[in-house]
Structures are given as structure tokens and as C-alpha cells.
Amino acid sequence: MAGKPLVIVTRKLPEAIEARMAELFDARFNRLDEPMSHDDLAAAMAEADVLVPTVTDRIGPELIEKAGPRLKLIAQFGTGIDNIDVEAAVKRKITVTNTPSVLTEDTADMTMALILAVPRRLNEGARRLRNNRGVWPGWSPTWMLGHRIGGKKLGILGMGRIGQAVAHRARAFGLEVHYHNRNPVNSVIEKELGATYWDSFDRMLREIDILSVNCPHTPATYHLLNERRIAIMKPDAYVVNTARGEVVDQDALITALEEGRLGGAGLDVFEREPAIDPRLLKLENVVLLPHMSSATVEGRLEMGERVLINIRVWMDGEKPPDRVIPAIL
């Protein structure tokens, strides 16, 4: 396209990325680093050539329908695109891109950290020391006993890039890897991971000791882990979720934890973010994180670079490398 496009960014990005954007484009930034209101987002979409949103921006069909004629690219700063109605955008001839792969290792690291933290009661131990100003009774053969993870069965829900990265790490800790996916992964990858495929999520849930949720949020995965499925898990099993809160029926999970029908949970995402259900805060056997699995300096910089590449390729009249293709096409 001729001239610099107007690029509106909805949240504050790393300084190096904003500086580069300012050089390349007619860029407008959100200096407050707070989510845009619905009206502000609509106003941005009415005048921008390119919108750079994040997961906190809900871009549904109503907003897309009201978008200005200049808006031709929504370059998501993030991997997940469940906050954008991609089908509605494509119908309006608006290209949608994301930043896949760059957060795989960071998210897998945090998933593994939660897999370790919950059974070994790391959060409880740290809280005991802080709350008691460092005073504790000393080592005891029976105090703060957790469970080893070596030899336990890990079930991975969603064996994409992140699921596979989690499986690699899990094997190093002696976990037995099982997974449920729409389809089995390539047999070479499956053999490398030593992973067992289950075509039935229910049957896998009955066997595993730890469930790691690593699938995207779509209409098909909404509340995939529901009250019925939680009920068939082992009473000492653990649930770890670093994907999307909507995949798990949070109310059913909390009830099971309160009633002692699960061993514990490690949650980095929540169903109604940023709100945290106060019942979760009262549970000792739950580790809660503020959606920080992808929060590394390196990851954010790489995400920004992918956004820049997608915009520049689009400016050249080519198809961006990270174009999202909706299921209807």
C-alpha cells in the first residue's frame, strides 16, 4: 500500500516493539495500558488500517460490522484468537493474523511448574513461612507431605505444539504420558514422546493422575471438562490449566475441590478473567497464577516481531505468514 498505514495498538507493548512500530507505521499506542472500552475499540476500528489487539479485547461480529472501510488487517498480539470473530472478519475481507509458536516453550515451562507445585504443596509451604514470619516447627517425618510425580500418569488434553512441549518435559520427570486429541499425532512424534493416545476423553480421565489442559477455547471445547467428567476422575487427581479458563467448568471444579473429590489444581487462567472466584482463594490445595504462563521478556519481544512481520508483508500486498483461516473456508 502507498504511504504508512494507521496502526492502532490496544495495549502497551514492549518499548522496543513500540519504537519499531513508530518508525515503520503511523502508529497510535495505548499509554494507559488498560483494556479499551467497547466504544474506544469501536472508534479505533472505524479509522485504523490495522488494529493490533490482545486477548483482553473482545472483537465480535457487532464491532466488525461497524469497522471502517480502511480496516483490512487485525494483527493479534498473541497466539489465541478466541477473542476475535474470525469468520465475521473474513466475510468483511479483513485479514486476521496471530503469533503462533513463540509462546510454546514459556507456556510449557509454566505448565510443568504447576504440575510440580500442586502435588508437592509448594505454595502451601511458602505461604506457611510467610504468614508465620519465617517461624516453623522444623523438619518432621510427617509434616507437609505431598506426592511424588515420577511414575504418575499425565493426561494431556490437546496435543498441539504446547501439549507436545509439555510431554517432552514430563518424560524427563518420569511421568507416563497419555493424551486426548481430535486425532492422533504423527506416529513418529508419538513414539518419540512415548505417548499413549485415547480417542475417548472420558476413558483417559478415569486412568490419569494429573490432567494438563492445553487445548484452545472454541465452541467445541467450552466446558469440555464439565461436572460429569470431573466426577469420573480419581479423587486424588490434579487439574492443571494454562490454556483458557472456559475449557473447564470452573464452578464444577471448585465444588469438587471443596468436597475433596479432587487432589488439587494449578490454574493460570480463569473462566471469568480478570475476576477470580473468592472460593478459589480459600482453597489450600490450589495454586493460582494471574495468567502469566507466557509472560517472559523474550516471548513478548518475539510476539511483537511476528506482529511487525505480518503487518509488513500485508503492506507489500502479500498474504501474511500467520494468517488465520476460519473453519468455514
Secondary structure, DSSP 8 states (H G I E B T S, - for coil): --S--EEEESS---HHHHHHHHHHSEEE--TT-S---HHHHHHHHHH-SEEE--TT--B-HHHHHT--TT--EEE-SSS--TTB-HHHHHHTT-EEE---STTHHHHHHHHHHHHHHTTTTHHHHHHHHHHTTT------TTTT-----TT-EEEEE--SHHHHHHHHHHHHTT-EEEEE-SS---HHHHHHHT-EEES-HHHHHHH-SEEEE-----TTTTTSB-HHHHHTS-TT-EEEE-S-GGGB-HHHHHHHHHTT-SSEEEES--TTTT---HHHHT-TTEEE--S-TT--HHHHHHHHHHHHHHHHHHHTTS--TTB---TT-
